[in-house]
């Protein structure tokens, strides 16, 4: 039986290299998946997959069919997205998000998604970019808003925003209201992102020469905790400027100008998705993330220094 559902089953068996994984993905029983493949092979009068304990391996005809199946499934998804009303689109988008975005414009994005696609469910996973990358590649999330781009096969990276790291401190810390030297800055602990993140590694490269002993760093995987410790005067917080906008507006934190401000790392985020025929909704969400980030930056007023 040569129909779209059978082609979809074949595509996922081939892509996931196994009947069990495809059955889990499609919410089918494994015998039902096997039956669909057998019907396809009978209709086309050729063997498409070689079965083994290690999984399912495509034959030469299977490889040829996979290209057709992928194009047909993608065309079907494009037709549904283009011709049907957005309000009728259904599905679930698993969204992986870096914490800086959670503290800035994620809420605006969720409101926009709900307004356009009211029947779509969003599942959110918040983690560091390295973990989100692995989850996207393994298929655990559909869209990852993370420090990118990701260099991996079939990953599409859409640039969404770019934020510089800056130094901030509580007025109670007593840092002078001028450009401070590296020695003055590093007399206090530096409170910043987790040791497993790219911003931490890049920041350490820039700060290492500022003190003979090296900076004292309180690395933290929670942005909220970094901000709280900085507000409490424990040290100098080094985070994306946009993440502490409210604290700056209220005067509870102030910008600390340093000798190396122009050389500070930048956080460049992408909305990354896997290029799959069933992932057009995820691509639409990625595009919404890009426009939401741009609108948020235009509307946000600069705070006092």
C-alpha positions in Angstrom: 0.0 0.0 0.0 1.7 3.2 -1.2 0.2 6.1 0.8 1.5 9.0 2.7 1.2 7.3 6.1 3.2 4.3 4.9 5.9 6.6 3.5 6.0 8.4 6.9 6.5 5.1 8.7 9.2 4.1 6.2 10.9 7.6 6.6 11.1 7.2 10.4 12.3 3.6 10.3 15.1 4.6 8.0 15.9 7.8 9.9 15.9 6.2 13.3 17.5 2.9 12.1 15.0 0.7 13.8 11.3 -0.4 14.0 11.1 0.0 17.8 12.3 3.7 17.7 10.0 4.5 14.8 7.0 2.9 16.6 7.7 5.0 19.7 8.1 8.2 17.6 4.8 7.5 15.7 2.9 6.2 18.7 2.3 2.9 16.9 2.9 -0.8 17.8 6.0 -2.4 16.4 4.0 -5.0 14.5 2.0 -2.2 12.9 5.2 -0.5 11.7 6.5 -3.8 10.4 3.2 -4.4 8.5 3.4 -1.0 6.9 6.9 -1.7 5.6 5.9 -5.1 4.3 3.0 -3.5 2.4 5.3 -0.9 0.9 7.8 -3.6 -0.2 5.0 -5.6 -1.8 3.5 -2.6 -3.6 7.0 -1.6 -5.0 8.0 -5.2 -5.5 11.5 -4.7 -4.0 13.3 -5.0 -0.7 13.7 -1.6 1.1 15.3 -2.6 4.4 17.7 -5.3 5.6 16.7 -6.3 9.1 19.2 -7.3 11.7 19.6 -7.3 15.5 21.5 -4.1 15.1 18.6 -2.3 13.4 17.3 -1.6 9.9 19.7 -0.8 7.1 18.5 0.7 3.8 19.0 -1.2 0.6 19.9 0.6 -2.6 16.2 0.9 -3.5 15.5 2.0 0.1 18.0 4.8 -0.2 16.3 5.9 -3.4 12.8 5.8 -1.9 14.0 7.8 1.2 14.7 10.8 -1.0 11.2 10.7 -2.5 9.5 10.0 0.9 11.3 13.0 2.5 10.3 15.4 -0.3 6.6 14.2 -0.3 6.3 14.5 3.5 7.8 18.0 3.4 5.6 19.1 0.6 2.5 17.8 2.5 3.6 19.7 5.6 4.1 22.9 3.5 0.7 22.5 2.0 -1.0 22.1 5.4 0.9 25.1 6.8 0.2 27.3 3.7 -3.4 26.5 2.9 -4.9 25.8 6.3 -5.6 28.6 8.9 -2.9 29.0 11.5 -5.5 28.8 14.2 -6.2 25.3 13.1 -2.7 24.0 13.3 -2.2 21.4 16.0 0.9 19.8 17.5 3.5 20.0 20.2 6.7 22.0 20.0 9.4 21.1 22.5 11.3 24.3 23.1 14.8 24.3 24.6 15.8 27.7 26.0 18.9 29.3 27.5 18.2 31.1 30.8 19.2 34.5 29.6 16.3 34.4 27.1 13.9 33.2 29.9 14.8 36.4 31.8 14.2 38.6 28.7 11.7 38.0 25.9 10.6 34.3 26.3 7.2 35.4 27.7 6.6 37.7 24.7 7.4 34.7 22.4 5.0 32.4 24.1 2.2 35.0 23.9 2.9 35.4 20.2 2.9 31.6 19.5 -0.4 31.3 21.4 -2.0 34.1 19.5 -1.1 32.7 16.1 -1.3 29.0 16.9 -3.8 28.6 19.7 -4.1 24.8 19.4 -0.3 24.2 19.6 1.2 23.0 22.8 4.6 24.3 23.9 6.8 22.2 26.2 9.8 24.1 27.7 13.2 22.8 28.7 15.6 25.4 30.3 19.3 24.4 30.4 22.8 25.5 29.4 23.5 25.7 25.6 25.7 22.6 25.6 22.9 20.4 26.9 20.4 22.0 24.6 22.6 21.3 21.6 22.7 17.6 22.5 19.0 17.5 23.0 18.3 19.1 19.6 20.7 16.7 17.8 19.1 13.7 19.6 15.6 14.8 18.8 14.6 15.6 22.5 13.7 19.2 21.6 12.4 20.6 18.3 13.7 24.2 18.6 16.7 25.3 20.7 17.2 29.0 21.6 20.9 28.8 22.6 24.4 30.1 22.1 25.1 29.1 18.5 25.4 28.3 15.8 25.4 24.5 16.0 27.7 22.7 13.5 26.0 19.4 12.9 24.4 17.7 9.9 20.9 19.0 9.0 20.8 21.7 11.6 19.4 25.0 10.6 20.6 28.1 12.6 18.7 31.3 12.5 20.5 34.3 14.2 18.1 35.8 16.8 20.1 38.2 19.1 23.5 39.2 20.2 24.2 40.5 23.7 27.5 41.7 25.2 28.7 40.6 28.6 29.2 43.5 31.0 30.2 44.0 34.7 27.6 45.0 37.3 27.8 45.6 41.0 25.7 46.8 43.9 26.4 50.4 44.9 27.2 49.1 48.3 30.3 47.4 46.9 32.0 50.8 46.7 33.6 50.6 43.2 34.5 54.0 41.9 32.3 55.8 39.3 34.9 55.8 36.6 36.7 53.2 34.4 38.1 50.8 36.9 41.4 48.9 36.4 41.7 45.2 36.2 43.3 45.1 39.6 40.5 47.1 41.1 37.9 44.9 39.6 39.6 41.6 40.5 40.0 42.6 44.1 36.4 41.3 44.3 35.0 37.9 43.4 33.6 37.6 39.9 30.1 36.0 39.8 29.3 34.6 36.4 28.0 31.6 34.4 28.8 27.9 34.9 32.2 26.6 34.2 30.8 24.4 31.4 29.6 27.3 29.3 31.3 29.2 26.5 30.9 32.6 28.2 32.7 31.4 31.2 35.7 30.1 29.2 35.9 33.2 27.0 35.6 35.5 30.1 38.4 33.7 31.9 40.7 34.2 28.9 40.2 38.0 29.1 40.5 38.2 32.9 43.4 35.9 33.5 46.0 38.6 32.8 44.4 41.1 35.2 45.7 39.5 38.3 48.9 37.6 39.2 46.8 35.0 41.1 44.0 35.0 38.6 40.4 36.0 39.3 38.4 34.5 42.1 35.3 33.2 40.3 32.0 32.1 41.7 30.6 30.1 38.8 26.9 29.5 38.9 24.5 27.6 36.6 21.5 29.8 37.7 21.2 33.3 36.3 18.7 34.2 39.1 21.3 33.2 41.7 24.1 35.2 40.0 21.9 38.3 40.1 20.9 37.7 43.7 24.5 37.3 44.8 25.5 40.5 43.0 22.6 42.4 44.6 23.8 41.1 48.0 27.3 42.7 47.3 29.2 39.4 47.3 31.1 40.4 44.2 30.9 41.7 40.7 28.4 40.0 38.4 29.3 39.5 34.8 26.3 38.6 32.7 24.5 39.8 29.6 23.4 43.4 30.1 19.8 42.7 29.1 19.4 40.1 31.9 19.5 42.7 34.7 17.6 45.6 33.1 15.1 45.9 35.9 17.8 46.0 38.5 19.6 48.8 36.7 16.4 50.8 36.2 15.8 50.6 40.0 19.4 51.5 40.8 20.0 48.3 42.8 22.8 47.4 40.4 25.0 49.7 38.4 27.2 49.2 35.4 30.9 48.9 36.2 33.0 50.4 33.4 36.3 48.5 32.9 39.5 48.8 30.8 38.5 45.8 28.7 34.8 46.5 28.0 35.4 46.6 24.3 37.0 43.1 24.5 34.3 41.4 26.5 32.7 38.3 25.1 29.4 38.5 23.3 26.5 36.1 23.6 25.3 35.3 20.1 22.1 33.3 20.1 20.4 31.3 17.4 17.1 29.5 17.0 18.3 26.1 15.8 16.1 23.4 14.4 16.6 20.0 12.7 15.8 20.0 9.0 13.1 17.3 8.9 9.9 17.1 6.8 7.7 17.1 9.9 9.4 20.1 11.5 7.9 23.1 9.6 6.0 24.2 12.8 9.3 24.3 14.6 10.8 26.4 11.8 7.8 28.8 12.1 8.5 29.1 15.9 12.2 29.8 15.2 11.2 32.6 12.8 8.8 34.0 15.5 11.7 33.9 18.0 13.8 36.0 15.7 11.1 38.7 15.2 10.2 38.7 18.9 13.8 39.2 20.0 14.1 42.1 17.5 10.9 43.7 18.7 11.9 43.3 22.4 15.2 45.1 21.7 13.5 48.0 19.9 11.0 48.5 22.6 13.3 48.2 25.6 14.5 51.6 26.8 18.1 51.9 27.9 18.5 52.1 31.7 20.7 54.4 33.8 24.3 53.6 34.2 
